[in-house]
């Protein structure tokens, strides 16, 4: 019963066992609990895991590991020391329009460009949580589903919940939209 034959190989174990060329993505680690973070620390330290009934399972060739974090909570220093950092900024206007058109092809080019232009300006307004690309996509889709072909103040106000997640941000965005869309 306690043998490797009955072991379910989840992604972490698969990456350790995969050999050369394996890539392990651990997305939004800051949303995991402390126990998982401690477990991951063991894996990243030795590229091995100890399974009480089976023993130590180690990687012959360590996988490339990519860890993402949105900083919703701080990660432990021991884990951060084992990482190299790369910060990713929001995409530029043309790239974000391209993302919207690829992920939401039903949204017209004109509406996509207007939405992205407004979102990019809103990121500089000092919001508690500036909208990311996911919110841009959600907002563009919401506007499209309402039949909006050109961004206007009324449609923007009706769909604001797709763009911002805090009441204080909503009020600030409504004021900014009023200025942007009236000019």
C-alpha positions as CSV (number, residue, x, y, z in Angstrom):
1,X,0.0,0.0,0.0
2,X,2.8,2.5,0.9
3,X,4.8,2.3,-2.4
4,X,5.5,4.5,-5.3
5,X,2.9,2.6,-7.3
6,X,0.1,4.2,-5.3
7,X,1.7,7.7,-5.2
8,X,-0.3,10.4,-7.1
9,X,2.3,12.6,-8.8
10,X,1.1,16.2,-8.5
11,X,2.9,19.1,-10.4
12,X,5.7,19.6,-7.8
13,X,6.7,15.9,-7.8
14,X,6.3,15.8,-11.6
15,X,8.7,18.7,-12.0
16,X,11.2,17.0,-9.7
17,X,11.0,13.8,-11.6
18,X,10.8,15.3,-15.2
19,X,14.5,15.7,-15.7
20,X,16.2,18.1,-18.0
21,X,14.1,21.0,-19.4
22,X,11.3,20.9,-16.9
23,X,9.7,24.2,-15.9
24,X,7.6,24.6,-12.7
25,X,5.3,27.6,-12.4
26,X,4.1,28.5,-9.0
27,X,1.6,31.3,-9.6
28,X,0.6,33.8,-6.9
29,X,2.6,32.2,-4.1
30,X,1.5,35.0,-1.8
31,X,-2.0,33.5,-1.8
32,X,-0.8,30.1,-0.4
33,X,-0.7,29.3,3.3
34,X,2.5,29.2,5.4
35,X,2.6,25.4,5.4
36,X,2.8,25.3,1.6
37,X,5.5,28.0,1.7
38,X,7.5,25.9,4.2
39,X,7.1,22.8,2.0
40,X,8.2,24.8,-1.1
41,X,11.2,26.0,0.8
42,X,12.3,22.4,1.3
43,X,11.8,21.7,-2.4
44,X,13.7,24.8,-3.6
45,X,16.6,24.2,-1.1
46,X,17.3,20.7,-2.3
47,X,15.0,20.0,-5.2
48,X,13.9,17.0,-3.3
49,X,11.0,16.1,-1.1
50,X,10.8,13.5,1.7
51,X,7.8,11.3,1.6
52,X,7.6,9.4,5.0
53,X,6.4,6.1,3.6
54,X,8.7,6.1,0.6
55,X,11.8,8.2,1.4
56,X,13.6,11.0,-0.3
57,X,12.7,11.8,-3.9
58,X,15.2,14.1,-5.5
59,X,15.7,15.7,-8.9
60,X,18.5,14.5,-11.1
61,X,18.3,17.7,-13.0
62,X,16.6,20.6,-11.1
63,X,13.6,22.2,-12.9
64,X,13.6,25.8,-13.8
65,X,11.2,27.3,-11.2
66,X,9.1,30.5,-11.8
67,X,7.3,32.0,-8.8
68,X,4.9,34.9,-9.1
69,X,3.6,37.1,-6.4
70,X,1.2,40.0,-6.3
71,X,2.4,41.0,-2.9
72,X,-0.9,40.5,-1.1
73,X,1.3,39.3,1.8
74,X,5.0,39.2,2.4
75,X,6.8,36.0,1.7
76,X,9.3,34.6,4.2
77,X,12.9,35.8,3.9
78,X,14.3,32.3,3.6
79,X,12.2,31.8,0.5
80,X,12.9,35.2,-1.0
81,X,16.7,34.6,-0.6
82,X,16.4,31.6,-3.0
83,X,14.8,33.7,-5.7
84,X,16.0,36.1,-8.4
85,X,13.6,39.0,-9.0
86,X,12.1,40.5,-12.1
87,X,9.4,43.1,-11.9
88,X,6.9,43.3,-14.7
89,X,5.3,46.7,-15.5
90,X,1.9,47.1,-17.2
91,X,2.2,46.7,-21.0
92,X,2.3,49.8,-23.2
93,X,-0.8,51.0,-25.0
94,X,-0.3,49.0,-28.3
95,X,0.6,45.8,-26.5
96,X,-2.4,46.0,-24.2
97,X,-4.7,46.7,-27.1
98,X,-3.2,43.7,-28.8
99,X,-3.9,41.6,-25.6
100,X,-7.5,42.8,-25.5
101,X,-8.1,42.0,-29.1
102,X,-6.5,38.6,-28.8
103,X,-8.3,37.5,-25.6
104,X,-11.6,39.3,-26.4
105,X,-11.8,39.3,-30.2
106,X,-15.5,40.3,-30.0
107,X,-14.5,43.7,-28.7
108,X,-14.0,46.1,-31.6
109,X,-10.6,47.7,-32.3
110,X,-12.0,51.2,-31.5
111,X,-13.5,50.2,-28.2
112,X,-10.4,48.2,-27.2
113,X,-8.2,51.2,-27.9
114,X,-10.5,53.6,-26.0
115,X,-10.8,51.2,-23.0
116,X,-7.0,50.7,-22.8
117,X,-6.3,54.4,-23.2
118,X,-8.6,55.2,-20.3
119,X,-7.2,52.3,-18.1
120,X,-3.6,53.4,-18.7
121,X,-4.4,56.9,-17.6
122,X,-6.3,55.6,-14.6
123,X,-3.3,53.7,-13.4
124,X,-1.6,57.1,-12.7
125,X,-4.5,58.5,-10.6
126,X,-3.3,57.0,-7.3
127,X,-5.8,54.2,-6.8
128,X,-5.7,51.7,-4.0
129,X,-5.6,49.0,-6.5
130,X,-4.8,50.2,-10.0
131,X,-6.5,48.0,-12.7
132,X,-4.4,45.3,-14.3
133,X,-4.7,43.7,-17.7
134,X,-7.3,41.3,-16.3
135,X,-9.5,44.2,-15.3
136,X,-9.0,45.9,-18.7
137,X,-10.3,42.7,-20.3
138,X,-13.2,42.4,-17.9
139,X,-14.2,46.0,-18.5
140,X,-13.9,45.7,-22.3
141,X,-16.1,42.6,-22.3
142,X,-18.7,44.2,-20.0
143,X,-18.9,47.2,-22.3
144,X,-19.2,45.0,-25.3
145,X,-22.0,42.9,-23.7
146,X,-23.9,46.1,-23.1
147,X,-23.6,46.9,-26.8
148,X,-21.2,49.8,-26.4
149,X,-19.3,50.7,-29.5
150,X,-17.8,53.9,-28.3
151,X,-16.9,54.5,-24.7
152,X,-19.2,57.1,-23.1
153,X,-19.7,58.3,-19.5
154,X,-22.9,56.4,-18.9
155,X,-21.6,53.0,-20.1
156,X,-18.4,53.5,-18.2
157,X,-20.3,54.3,-15.0
158,X,-22.6,51.2,-15.4
159,X,-19.6,48.8,-15.8
160,X,-17.2,50.3,-13.3
161,X,-17.5,47.3,-11.0
162,X,-15.6,45.3,-13.7
163,X,-12.7,47.8,-13.5
164,X,-12.2,48.7,-9.8
165,X,-12.6,46.7,-6.7
166,X,-12.7,49.4,-3.9
167,X,-15.5,51.9,-3.3
168,X,-12.9,54.7,-2.7
169,X,-11.3,53.9,-6.1
170,X,-14.7,53.9,-7.7
171,X,-15.4,57.4,-6.6
172,X,-11.9,58.6,-7.7
173,X,-12.3,56.8,-11.1
174,X,-15.8,58.3,-11.7
175,X,-14.3,61.8,-11.2
176,X,-11.4,61.0,-13.5
177,X,-13.7,59.5,-16.2
178,X,-15.9,62.6,-16.0
179,X,-12.8,64.7,-16.9
180,X,-11.4,62.3,-19.5
181,X,-14.6,61.5,-21.4
182,X,-16.0,65.0,-21.4
183,X,-13.0,66.5,-23.1
